[in-house]
Amino acid sequence: MMEQLALYLLKSTVCISGFLGVYWCFLKNETFYRFNRYFLLAGLLTAALLPFYTYTFKVNSVPNVAVLPASSPSAIVQTTAGSPLIYLFLIVVYALGIVFFGLRYFIGLSKLKSLIRKYGFTEMKGYRLVKTNDLKSSFSVFNYILVNGSAETSEIEKKLIFEHELAHVKQFHWLDLLLSQLLCVFQWFNPLVWVYTFCIKQNHEFLADTAVLAKGNPVGLYRAALLNHSLGTPIFALSSSFAHYDKLKRVKMMTKAASASTKKLIVLVLLPLLAVFLWAFAKPIFVTVPDVRARGLATSRGIVSNAASSEVTAPGYARQEVLADTAQVKPQKKASTVIKVESKEVEMKPKEPAPVILEATLLPTSVSDDMVVSPVKTTAIKPSVLVYLDGQEIHYEINQIKSETIESIHVLKGTSATDLYGERGKDGVVIITSKKQL
């Protein structure tokens, strides 16, 4: 759980860093404020949602499966390590930070509610107006506009301030602030999130200033009102204030020439950054590919019997049935060789009446992680099965071959046989390699 949370926070921080870096370096001083707002809002949503997605890709692999000797008992060893105290300490600190900042905003909402209840509000079209003398600075939060009704502020300034706050309400700037503050609550330790929130609020002020000037108000008069209006009381975190943030920066942006629209294309630099992000946190999915010549594995240094069934599991891979088609045969005085192919076994009986079971040794092959040896099914070799001895097709009985001269037996069935031998191999092919004479 701790690792998953840390990975999510890391991914979110990387997303915020990318969007903040592009905005700070290329968009911060441009005048297309509406575009900047959507860009910053997209960054918030990306930082919150993209970490839940993990890009996956397939990797073809042949796992190495180690088989214990028959004499060694199999054992499953599980290790369980308790969470270090440092993990518990970090979780507690992180939770306390969330509680602290969550209560901070909850208390701010409570104070706002008390203030509105005390002075009441006037229902207007699209907003609610609250006049109070308890605040030295006007601000807006949600669809409420709280204005300073004292006589110290001139009527012209009150008009400009009201139009500024009304622009915040009509453009739903509180929605951006709500999302950014939620991100600040859950990532209170991340300074980049706080800087990102500052950029969002500053851009909101640019948008509201532009809306006021678009109504025909003189730029000089509006600039003078902005400089004369001082901030005399703390502002609630989810609010937008007329005199909030860098006034000189806002004055400068009022008189700046409109930026070229082509500069918006700079956001395309995020595409390779997002690609690198997905690649860096990508998760491989290992897929086992069966060998062309061998489709499975029967047993390792053991005896194949009619009632035996065993499993070997390699963790982290898909469960598959493994089929055997290659084995080395060690000679005994009297032999009965059992070869398993695709969950079937072909039994070749010698002329001697007394059968002796041979020991089968594995050859290297490509196998899946779960090796399942199914119960034996005895099947006689069909007459149409092709038999090759040292590369030459033979037409006599296979039992005539002395077992002590056999090095290995390779059985092909299905498509692996027809691909090499055509229709003649549809019933199977048995390839026998004899021992080389010294």
N, C-alpha and C positions, 0 to 999 in steps of 0.2 A: 504494500500500500504506500509506504513512504517513498519507494523508488518510483512508483507511478506518478505520485504527486510532484516529486522533484523533476521528473522528466516533463510533465505538463508545464510547470512553471518555467523551465528552461526553454521549451519551445515557444511559449508565449512571450518570453523576454526577447528571444531572437526576432520574432515577428514585430514587436513594438520597436525594436532597435532599427529594423529595416525601414519601416514607414517613417519613423522619427528622423532617421538620417536623411532620407530623400526630401522630406518636408523642410528640415532645417537648412539643408545645403542649397536647395533649388527652388522651393516654393514659398518660403517664409516671407520674402520681400516682394512677392508678385501681387498684383491687384485682382486676380480672379478668385475672390474670396469664397464664392459659392462652390467653385470647383475644389478649393482647398478644404472646405467643410466636408464634402462628400469623401474626399481622399482620407481625411483624418478619421471620419466615421468608419470607413472601410477598414482602416487599420485596427480600430477597436474590435470590430466583428471578427477580423482575421485572427487577432491575438487571442480572442476568446474561444473560437470554434476550430480553427485549423489544427491546433495541437491534438485534438481528438482523432484526427485522421493520420494514418500511417501508411505510406506507400510501400507496397510489397512487390517483390519480383522473384521469379523462379530461378533456382540454381540447380542444374543437373549434377548429381553427385553419386558416388558409389561408396557407401559407408563401409568402414572396416569393422567387421563383427568378429569379436574374439570369442571362441568357443572353448569352454573349460574342458580339460581331459575328463574321461569317464570316471576316473578314480577320485577326482576332486569334487566335493559337495558344492552345490550351487547355493549362493547366499545373496540375499538382498540387503544392502547396507544403506541405511538412511541416516542422514545427518540433519539434525535440527538445531539451528543456532538461534538463540534468543536475540531479540533486538537490542543493540547496544544502548546504553543509557544516553549517549549523545543524541541518538535518534528520538528517543522519548522527550528529551529536553527541547529539541528543535520543534517537535510537534506541539508541545505545550506553549512555547514562545509564539509560534505562528498562530495558534488558536487564540491566544490572549490578544495579539495584535488585531485579529479580525474582530474580536469582541469589542476592543477599545474604539476602533474607528467606526464600527457599526453603531455603537452607543452614541458616539459623537454626532453622527448624522441624525440619529433618532432623536436626540435631545434638541438638535437644531430645528427639526420638524415640529417638535412639541412647543418650542418657544414661538415659532411662527404661527402655529395654530392658536396659541394663547393671545398673541398680538392681534390677530384677525378677529378673534372673539371679543377682545376688549374694544376695538374701534369699529368693528363692523366693516362691511364693504358695500360698494355700489355695483350692482350687476349691470354690465355694459355689454355691447355686442362683441362677443369673442374674448372678453377678459373681465376681471373683477378689480375694481379700483379701491384701494385702502389708503386713506389719508391719516397720517399720524405725525405727531411732533416728537416722538421718542427717538426717531432716527434722524441723523444729520445728513444722510445720503440716501437717495432713492434707489430702489432696485426692484427686480422682478424675479419671481420664482413660480414655476408652473404657469398657470394662467392668472396669477395675482400680480398686480402692480402696486407696490408700496411707495408712496411719494411723501416727501417732506412738505407739510402744509404750513411751515413757519413763514413769517413775513420777511425773514432775512433773505430769502431767495426772490429775485425779481420775477415778474410774470413771464417775461420773455424766456428766462432760463427755465422756469417751470414747464413752459410749452415745449422747449427743445428736449428737456430731460424726459418728459412724458412720451414724446414721439420716439425717443431712443429706446425706452423700456418697452413701448408698444411693439416696436420692431422685433425685439427679443421674443415676445410672446407669440406674435403672428408667425414667426419663422420656427417656432417650436425648438428653441435652443436648449430648453430644459431637458429635452430628450437626450441630446448629446451629453449633457452634463450628468444626467442620471447614469448613463452607461459608463462614462469615464470614472465617476465616483465609485460605482460598484467594482470596477477593476482596481481602483485604489484601495478599496477595503480588502480585497482578496490578495493583492500584491502590494501591501503597504510598505514592505521592505525594499521595493524596487524603485530607485530614484527616477528611472526612465519613465515610469508610469506617471509620476507627478509632473515631470517636465512635459509629457504628452498632454496631460490635462490642462496645463498652463497654455500650451499652444492652441488648444481647442477654445478656451475662454477668450484668448486674445483675438483669435480669428472671428469669434462671435461679435466682439466689439467693433471690428472692422466692418462686418456686415451691417450692424445697427447704425454705425456712422454713415455708411453709404446710403442706407434707407432714409435717414433724416435729410441728408443733402439732396437726395433725389426728389424730395418734396418742394424744392426751391428755396430752402433756407440758405442764407448767405454763409459762405465758408468761413469768413472772418469772424462773424458773430458766433458761429457754432464753436470755433476754435477758442474764442475768448471765454465762452461759457464753460468749456471743458477745463481750461486752465484755472478758472476762478473757483470751480466747484471742488472742494477738497473732501477727502474721504475721512470722516470723523468717527466711524463706528465699524466694527467687524461685520463682514457680510457673510451670510449663510453660504455654505459650500455649493449648494445647488442653484444659487442665484446669479443674476447678471446685473452689474451695477454700472451706472453712467460714468462714474469717475474711477472705476476700477482699472487696474493695470497701467501700463506705461502710457502716460498721456502724451509725452513728446513723440513717442513712436506713432501713436494714433494721429497726431497732428501732421506728422511727416507723410503718412500714408494717404491722408486726405488730398494732398496736393500732388501726389505722384501720378505720372502719366500712366494710362492703362497699359498693362503688360500684353505682349503679343500672345495670341492664342496658341501659337506653335510651341510655346514653352511648356504647355501642358503635356507634351509628348515625353517629357523627361520621366514621367511616371513609368514608362515602359521599362526603365532600368530595373523595376521590381520583378519583372518576369524572370530574368536569369537568377536573381536573388532567391525567388521562390523555388526555382528549379534546384538550386544548390541546397536550399532548406529541405526539400523533399528527399533529395539524394542523401543528405547527411543523416537524416533520421529514418531512412528506409530500412525495412526489415526483410531479410531474405527468407524465402520458403524453399527448403531443400527437397528436391524431387529425385527419387532413385530411378535410374534408367536401367532396365534389364539388359544384360549382355546379349549380343546377337547370337552367339553360339550356345550360351548356357542360360537357362531361364530360372534356375533355382539351385537349391542345395538340399541334400537329403539328410545326411547326418555326419557328425564329425567324430572320427576315431571311435566309433561305436558299432553296435550290431543292430541291423534293421530287423524288426520282428513284426508279426502280424498284429500285436496288441499295443505296440509302443506308439506314443505320440508325445512330442516335446515342443516347447516354444522358447524362442530367444527374442527378447524385446530390446531394441535400441531406442531410448527416449528421444522425443522430438521429431519423430517421423510418422508418416501415415502407416497404418497397419495393412500389410499385404501378405498374401500367401506365396511362399517361395517354393519353387518346383526344382527337383534335382534331375540332372541329365548327365553328369560327369562323375566318374569315380575311378579310383585305382583299386585293383583287385590283388590282394596278397594270396599266394597259393597255399593251400593246405593239402593233406594227403587225399581227402575227399571233399569235394566242393559243391556248394549250391549257391550260385551268384544271384543276388536280388538287386535289380536296378529300378529306381523309382523315377518316373517321368510324368510331369504334369499331374501329380496326385494319383498316378497309377503305377503299378510295379509290374515288371516283366520278369517272370521266373524262368530261368534256364536250368533244367535238370541234367546232370551228367548221366552217363550210362551206369555208373556204379549205383547200386540201390541205396547205400547208406549216405545220406546227405550230411555235409559239414558246412556250417555257416562261416563265410569269409569275413574278414575285417575290412571295412570300407574306409578309405582315407580321402579327405576333401582335396580337390584341386582349387587354386585361386579362381574366383568367379565373382560376378557382380550380383549382389543379393540385396534384398530389401531388409529393413530393420527388424521386422517381426518374421521370424522363420518358423513356419508351422509345418511339422511333419505329420501328415494325416495317417490314419490307420491303413495298413497294407491292404491292397486289393490285388489278388492274384489274377493275372491275365496271360494267356498263352500267346506266343508269337504267331502272327498270321503268316500263312505261306507267302503272301504277296509282299511281306516286309523285305526291303533290300538289305543285304548284308555285305559289308566291305571289310576285307582283311588287308591291312597295309596298303590301302588305296585301290585294291583289286576286288571286283565283285566276285563273290563265291556263290555257288549254287548247291553245295552239299550241306548236310545237317550241321548246324552250329555246334551241336554237342560233340562233334568229332574234333573240335579244337581243344587241345589240352590246356586246362586252366593255368597250369604253371608257366605256360609260354605267353600268357596275356599280360600286357603292360597296363592297358586301360580300355574301357568300353565307353563309347559316346553314342547316345541315342538322340535322334532328331525326330520330332513329330510336328504335325500341323504345318504352318506356313514356313517354319524354319527348314523343314524337309523339302517341301515343294519348291521353295525359292532356289534351292541348290540342285534338286534332282528332277524337278518337273512333276508331271502326273504320276510317274513311276514311284515317287516317294510319298504319295498321299497316305499310304498305310504305315509309314514310318521307315526310318533308316537306322541301321545299327552299324556303327563304325568301330572296328576292333583294331587296336594297335598292339602288335606283338613285341615282346622284349627283343632288343637287339642282341645278337650273339656276339660275345667278345672273342 
